[in-house]
Amino acid sequence: MHGPAGWDVEGPVRAEIFMIRLNGDRLELTGPDGPVPWLVQLDDIEHPVAVVTRIVSGLVGPPLLVHSTSWRRDGSAVVLSFVVVIGAEQAVGMASATIGRTELARSDATKAPQRISQAQVLEHGLRHLAWLVQDDEVVASRLSSRWHEALSAYVPEPFRGLP
């Protein structure tokens, strides 16, 4: 992937896709391999959002929302995490599981956390989505009032790395 001079990323770039749906009033994780995020290798030709949108569309139909919520280094790869919102009916036949809450991965002011679990990445992504529902007209208009209600428990927290 290439950006401004000096911003090149060396090594593989992967998309980590958390495909979520609202089943009644429960947020659920789902996907082609069950209720786990899936990784997709990206090339440097197509935009990561376009790749994720294309792959999800081919699998279950057009997503309601595709949003990159974070990134991290994993060995030699850069992993871009995406929350992909689909309609409940789009996950028919795929195993799904209710999403539980977890503590966020914490760091200090200038270092990344030593370990970040996938549950923590998803927690961060849902808090990010909850903020966007309040702050971004496009996101707010794409998600129903039931989604707004389901996300209301995910409150962004201030940075705790400074005394």
C-alpha positions in Angstrom: 0.0 0.0 0.0 1.4 3.4 -0.9 0.6 6.8 0.6 2.6 10.0 0.9 6.4 9.8 0.6 7.8 8.0 3.6 4.5 6.3 4.5 4.9 3.0 2.6 4.0 -0.2 4.5 6.5 -3.0 4.1 5.2 -6.5 4.4 1.7 -8.0 3.9 -1.4 -6.1 4.7 -4.5 -8.0 5.9 -8.1 -7.1 6.5 -9.6 -8.6 9.7 -13.3 -8.7 9.1 -15.8 -8.8 12.0 -19.1 -9.4 10.3 -21.9 -8.5 12.7 -25.7 -8.6 12.6 -28.5 -7.6 14.9 -30.7 -10.6 15.8 -33.6 -9.3 17.7 -31.9 -7.1 20.3 -28.6 -9.1 20.3 -25.5 -8.1 18.5 -24.0 -11.3 16.9 -20.7 -12.1 15.3 -21.1 -14.3 12.2 -19.1 -15.2 9.1 -18.2 -17.9 6.6 -16.2 -19.8 9.2 -18.6 -19.2 12.0 -18.6 -16.6 14.7 -15.0 -15.6 14.3 -13.3 -12.7 12.4 -11.7 -13.7 9.1 -8.5 -12.6 7.6 -8.1 -11.6 3.9 -4.8 -10.8 2.3 -4.8 -7.4 0.6 -2.8 -6.3 -2.4 -1.6 -2.8 -3.0 -3.9 -2.2 -6.0 -7.4 -2.0 -4.6 -8.5 0.1 -1.6 -9.0 -2.1 1.5 -12.6 -0.9 2.0 -13.4 -1.8 -1.6 -11.9 -5.3 -1.2 -13.9 -6.0 2.0 -17.1 -4.6 0.5 -16.6 -6.8 -2.6 -15.9 -9.9 -0.7 -18.8 -9.5 1.7 -21.1 -8.6 -1.1 -20.1 -11.8 -3.0 -20.7 -13.9 0.1 -23.9 -12.6 1.6 -25.0 -9.6 -0.5 -24.3 -5.8 0.0 -23.4 -4.9 3.5 -25.2 -2.1 5.4 -21.9 -0.6 6.5 -18.2 -1.3 6.2 -15.9 0.7 8.5 -12.2 0.3 9.4 -11.9 0.8 13.1 -8.3 0.1 14.0 -5.0 -1.3 12.8 -2.1 -3.1 14.4 1.1 -4.9 13.6 1.1 -8.7 13.8 4.5 -10.1 13.1 5.5 -8.8 9.7 1.9 -7.9 8.7 -0.2 -4.9 9.2 -3.8 -5.9 10.1 -6.6 -3.5 9.3 -9.7 -4.3 11.4 -13.2 -3.8 9.9 -16.6 -3.9 11.4 -19.0 -5.0 8.7 -22.7 -4.6 9.5 -25.1 -6.9 7.6 -28.8 -7.5 7.8 -30.0 -10.4 10.1 -31.4 -12.3 7.0 -28.0 -12.2 5.3 -26.5 -14.6 7.9 -29.0 -17.4 7.3 -27.1 -20.7 7.4 -24.0 -19.2 9.0 -23.2 -20.0 12.6 -23.5 -16.9 14.8 -22.8 -16.1 18.5 -23.9 -13.3 20.8 -21.1 -10.8 21.3 -20.0 -10.4 24.9 -18.4 -7.4 26.5 -14.7 -7.3 27.3 -12.2 -4.8 28.7 -10.2 -2.8 26.1 -6.6 -3.5 25.5 -4.6 -0.8 27.4 -1.2 0.8 26.7 0.8 3.8 27.8 1.0 7.1 26.0 3.6 6.0 23.5 3.4 2.2 23.2 0.9 -0.2 21.9 -0.5 -2.8 24.2 1.7 -5.9 24.4 -1.3 -8.2 23.6 -4.5 -7.5 21.9 -7.2 -10.2 21.7 -9.8 -10.4 18.9 -12.5 -9.8 21.5 -10.8 -6.5 22.5 -10.5 -5.5 18.8 -14.3 -6.1 18.4 -15.1 -4.2 21.6 -13.1 -1.3 20.4 -14.8 -1.5 17.0 -18.3 -1.5 18.5 -17.4 1.5 20.7 -16.2 3.2 17.6 -19.4 2.4 15.8 -21.4 3.6 18.8 -19.6 6.9 18.6 -20.1 7.2 14.8 -23.9 6.6 15.2 -23.9 9.7 17.3 -21.5 11.8 15.3 -21.6 10.7 11.6 -24.8 11.4 9.6 -24.0 8.7 7.0 -23.5 6.0 9.7 -26.5 7.2 11.7 -28.7 7.0 8.6 -27.5 3.6 7.5 -28.4 1.9 10.8 -31.9 1.5 12.1 -33.1 2.8 15.5 -32.8 -0.8 16.7 -29.1 -0.6 15.9 -28.8 2.8 17.7 -30.4 1.2 20.8 -28.2 -1.9 20.7 -25.1 0.2 20.4 -26.1 2.7 23.2 -24.3 0.5 25.8 -21.0 0.9 24.0 -19.7 4.1 25.4 -16.3 5.4 24.3 -13.9 5.8 27.2 -11.2 8.5 27.6 -7.6 7.5 27.2 -6.3 6.2 30.5 -2.6 6.1 29.6 -1.7 9.5 31.2 -1.7 10.1 35.0 
